[in-house]
Amino acid sequence: MSINQEIAPLVKTVVVPASPGRAFELFTAEMAAWWPLVTHSVGLEKATDVRLEGAVGGRIVEYDKHGPTCYWGTVSDWDPPQTVSFTWHPGNDPKQAGHVTVTFRPVADGTEVVLTHRGWERRPDGVQARAGYDSGWDYVLDFYATSTR
């Protein structure tokens, strides 16, 4: 008998010095400008680009010099500039995908961006994967926050 217990979502927050509209655009339409492809890509060759297709059903796609190589997820909610949600499975089986929701809320210093990653229990290594993403999302979001300055 197998018991599938929920693993707590991972929540990361960063404040960026930009309007919600600009913060949303940078996170989605300009993902390649800030995503650290050198360290955080999953293709077999050197990644040259990553794109988030901006609409429900749009894909997050990694590219190399030959074209698309890996699908990282699929957009499930698209409500600019307040929120974007997508499945998340870079390098993994889409059936084991987690789910990421990113919200953008105006604050005095710009925009508070909250990333919530859940669905760890779908992966056989869910606890370990969550632990890796705990520092991984910090690393990636630091690139995002720095690119808005």
C-alpha angles and dihedrals in degrees: 000000000000124000115202106205122187115251113217116262118253112237124194126181130193132169115219127193096240139088117268089252093054093042090051093047093050093048094049115020095032100039092132090059092067111015108107097233093171091068104017110050130102106204123111093240130047109291116235102181146007123201134189109205103223108230139065105287092025117135134229104229133186117211135196129187090286096052135260113008110164138019113219100183150315128260111246101172127028117181109148127233097005106052149355126188130187144165112256125211111133106178093356139095110282088225087067094048121143121213127241126196120187120192128192119205128175115244133171093270097043125280131349108218116198119190117194118189117189140157097077092144090070089071123074087222094043099137093047092043091052090051091052093048091050090074094025095063090047089055095047095043090051088062089048094049092046092051091060093060 
